[in-house]
Amino acid sequence: MRIWLALAAVVATLHAPLACADRDTLSGAPLPPQPPQKTSPIHDRFYVLAAFYSPTIQTNLRIDPTTNAPPGTTGTPVNAERDLGLAPRMHQGRVEFMFRMRERSKLRVEYYEADRTGSQVLANSIVFGNQNFGAGQLVQSEIDWRSFGLTYTYSLIHNDSLEIGTGLGVFALQTYALGSIPATGQSQSESAAEPLPTVPLDFTWAISRRFALTGRANYLKATVSGVNGSFLDAHGDLQYRWKSSFAIGVGYTSMRISLTDRTGNPPGMVSLHFDGPEAFLRFSF
């Protein structure tokens, strides 16, 4: 009997603060029920997103010769997937972070890389920079890609169910291309790294406490000193808030880059298209 009385006393002691917490400390009257915690992408102060991304890739390039070449001579247009044997699809991850500095201001950080190698017998001769790769030769190629983006947005519309904002983005893009024929010792490599300012548009619709649609795009098209270029990074997804700090989702991401340089060293053109679905986990608070 003493044991049961002791247990009852412990339970009553533990329950007392909880009971008091639901009542006014002065009058003792019951407090009104607390509203449910707001959990949606619109109210997150921070998130980290890890995605499995499976894009199809299309790469077109032309590297013009610069040594002993008559004026107007251009390189051979090449599709890297068809002509050089690079994989047309990849399965890999990408990461993304967001920091909300104030209610309407936020900074998004994203990173993606894609490294591919290929080996294929050439069906036709290719002029690649200052090298002429003959038909019937086994060519080994490599194309590496890096994209690092910083995007600041200010929400012009911000309420419990809808957020739309714009601002300024900067993307640092880096690419490296290598072509070689081991049998003849021929090799040609080129690299480029450029920062690009972009105009962003961000959209979030909190459909319910658990479901949300988000979308964004960063865009630039410009001509500077004989260089024509365009850049588009677009993404859309549907998220399910499994727990207050965890969400799972599916989406689609597309990145398109096009650059034509008539005065560079070397001159040429390159276009890259990444398009594909993704599934992700998202931690936030």
Secondary structure, DSSP 8 states (H G I E B T S, - for coil): -HHHHHHHHHHHHHHHHHHHHTB-TTT--B---------STTT-SEEEEEEEE--EEEEEEEE---SS--TT-----EEHHHHS---SB--EEEEEEEEE-SSSEEEEEEEEEEEEEEEEE-SS-EEETTEEE-TT-EEEEEEEEEEEEEEEEEEEEESSSEEEEEEEEEEEEEEEEEEEETTTTEEEEEEEEEEEEEEEEEEEEE-SSSEEEEEEEEEEEEEETTEEEEEEEEEEEEEEE-SSSEEEEEEEEEEEEEEEESSSSS-EEEEEEEEEEEEEEEEE-
